[in-house]
């Protein structure tokens, strides 16, 4: 696969199997009760065990406290933890120490100035993720199908590998990668038939597009 792909917010064995069969490099479990993709940790651990050795398991969190991060590490045992809230670089470093997992820091983007936040996180994370900044008043920090001006990333380079996220779908993935040069992509709502309901056919189509990107 020329572009690494992460399928996020998986909740069923059928859709996880579609992601694995299609060659997803990363599969995500959401631990955030406000999200329609939220899974309780015991259920997530049982489901994602089938991904071990086939894809890297990512636990997606939003401003999780120490207790929740510790629970995630003990129960789900993710390869990576995605920080998708207002976490600081110091908190990212703490999350690594608490869990022993690698760290993905999602950064909300609307303007070129928003990309400057990456520099402070590069020393303490394994991956960056550039996602669309949610609209004012939104209750979710991501997974709402919004995108940003991809040309903001054209020609940019970073000290750590990074994901492009926000508004991606099987139909626009090739164009997004061409504009941004993204080495990895992340999708959630773009492969759903309804909020929180993944579509195995759209997952397969997205991963096929990633292979060809």
C-alpha positions in Angstrom: 0.0 0.0 0.0 1.6 3.2 -1.1 -0.3 5.2 1.5 -0.7 3.8 5.0 -4.4 3.8 6.1 -6.1 3.9 9.5 -9.8 2.9 9.8 -11.0 4.5 13.0 -14.1 3.9 15.1 -14.6 0.2 14.3 -17.2 -1.5 16.5 -18.0 -4.9 14.9 -16.2 -8.0 13.9 -17.5 -7.7 10.3 -16.1 -4.2 9.8 -12.8 -4.9 11.6 -12.4 -8.0 9.3 -13.0 -5.8 6.3 -10.3 -3.4 7.5 -7.8 -6.2 8.1 -8.6 -8.0 4.8 -8.1 -4.7 2.9 -4.7 -4.1 4.4 -5.3 -1.4 6.9 -2.1 -0.6 8.7 -3.9 0.9 11.8 -7.3 0.1 13.3 -8.9 2.4 15.8 -11.1 1.9 18.9 -12.8 5.0 20.3 -12.9 5.5 24.0 -15.0 8.6 24.3 -18.7 8.2 25.5 -20.0 11.2 23.5 -18.9 9.5 20.2 -21.4 7.2 18.3 -18.3 5.0 17.8 -17.5 4.6 21.5 -16.8 1.1 22.8 -16.5 0.0 26.3 -12.9 -1.2 27.0 -13.8 -4.9 27.7 -15.7 -5.1 24.4 -12.9 -3.3 22.6 -10.3 -5.6 24.0 -12.3 -8.7 22.9 -12.9 -7.3 19.4 -9.4 -5.9 18.6 -7.6 -9.0 19.8 -8.1 -10.4 16.3 -6.0 -7.5 14.9 -2.9 -8.4 16.8 0.0 -8.9 14.5 -2.0 -7.8 11.5 -2.5 -4.1 12.1 -1.5 -1.6 14.8 -4.3 -1.1 17.4 -5.0 2.6 18.2 -7.0 3.7 21.2 -8.6 7.1 20.5 -9.1 9.3 23.5 -10.2 12.9 24.3 -8.6 14.5 27.3 -8.5 11.2 29.2 -7.4 11.3 32.8 -4.7 9.2 34.3 -7.2 6.5 35.5 -8.7 6.1 32.0 -5.3 6.0 30.3 -4.2 3.3 32.8 -7.3 1.3 32.2 -6.8 1.5 28.4 -3.3 0.3 28.7 -4.2 -2.6 31.0 -7.4 -3.8 29.2 -7.0 -2.9 25.5 -3.2 -2.9 25.4 -3.0 -0.6 22.3 0.1 -0.1 20.2 -0.7 3.6 20.0 -2.9 6.1 21.9 -4.4 8.9 19.9 -4.9 12.2 21.8 -7.7 14.1 20.2 -8.6 16.7 22.8 -6.8 19.8 24.2 -3.7 17.8 25.4 -0.5 19.7 25.7 3.0 18.4 24.8 3.6 17.7 28.5 0.4 15.7 28.7 1.5 13.7 25.6 4.7 12.8 27.3 2.8 11.8 30.5 0.5 9.6 28.4 3.5 7.7 27.0 4.9 7.2 30.5 1.6 6.0 31.9 0.7 3.6 29.1 4.0 2.5 27.5 2.2 3.0 24.2 3.2 5.1 21.2 1.4 8.5 20.8 -0.5 10.0 18.0 -1.4 13.7 18.5 -4.3 15.0 16.5 -4.1 18.7 15.7 -7.2 20.7 14.5 -6.5 22.7 11.4 -8.4 25.6 9.8 -5.6 28.0 8.8 -1.8 27.7 8.1 -1.1 29.1 11.6 -2.7 25.9 13.1 0.1 23.8 11.6 2.6 25.6 13.7 1.4 23.6 16.8 3.1 20.5 15.4 6.6 21.7 16.3 6.0 21.5 20.1 4.7 17.9 19.8 7.3 16.5 17.5 9.8 15.7 20.3 7.2 13.7 22.4 5.0 11.9 19.9 5.4 9.1 17.3 2.8 10.5 14.8 1.1 13.7 14.1 -2.5 13.9 12.7 -3.9 16.9 10.9 -7.7 16.9 11.2 -10.3 19.5 10.3 -11.0 21.9 13.2 -14.6 21.2 14.3 -17.2 24.0 13.8 -18.1 26.2 16.8 -20.3 24.4 19.3 -19.5 20.9 18.1 -19.6 18.2 20.7 -17.1 16.0 19.0 -13.5 16.9 18.1 -13.5 14.8 15.0 -15.4 12.2 13.0 -17.9 14.7 11.7 -17.0 14.5 8.0 -15.5 18.0 7.8 -12.3 18.7 5.8 -9.9 21.6 5.7 -8.0 23.3 2.9 -5.6 20.5 2.0 -3.3 22.9 0.1 -2.1 24.2 3.5 0.0 21.0 3.7 1.4 21.1 0.2 5.2 21.1 0.3 5.3 21.0 4.1 7.6 18.6 5.9 7.6 17.5 9.5 10.0 15.8 11.9 7.6 13.0 12.5 5.3 11.0 10.2 1.8 12.2 9.9 -1.8 11.3 9.0 -4.2 13.4 7.0 -7.7 13.2 8.5 -11.0 14.9 8.1 -13.6 14.5 5.4 -11.8 11.7 3.5 -13.7 9.2 1.5 -13.0 6.6 -1.2 -13.9 9.2 -3.7 -11.6 12.0 -2.7 -8.7 10.1 -1.2 -6.5 10.1 -4.3 -6.9 13.9 -4.8 -6.2 14.6 -1.1 -3.0 12.6 -1.2 -1.9 14.2 -4.4 -2.3 17.7 -2.9 -0.8 17.1 0.5 1.7 14.3 0.0 0.4 12.6 3.1 2.2 9.4 4.0 -0.8 8.1 5.9 -4.5 8.7 6.0 -7.2 8.3 8.6 -11.0 7.8 8.0 -14.0 7.3 10.1 -17.3 8.9 8.9 -16.2 8.6 5.3 -16.7 4.8 5.4 -20.0 4.9 7.2 -23.6 4.5 6.1 -24.8 6.4 9.3 -23.0 7.9 12.2 -21.1 5.1 13.9 -22.2 2.5 11.4 -19.2 1.4 9.3 -19.9 0.0 5.8 -17.6 -3.0 4.9 -17.9 -2.1 1.2 -16.8 1.5 1.7 -13.9 0.3 3.9 -12.8 -2.0 1.1 -13.1 0.9 -1.4 -11.2 3.3 0.8 -8.3 0.8 1.2 -8.2 0.1 -2.5 -8.0 3.8 -3.1 -5.1 4.0 -0.6 -3.3 1.2 -2.4 -3.6 3.2 -5.7 -2.8 6.7 -4.2 
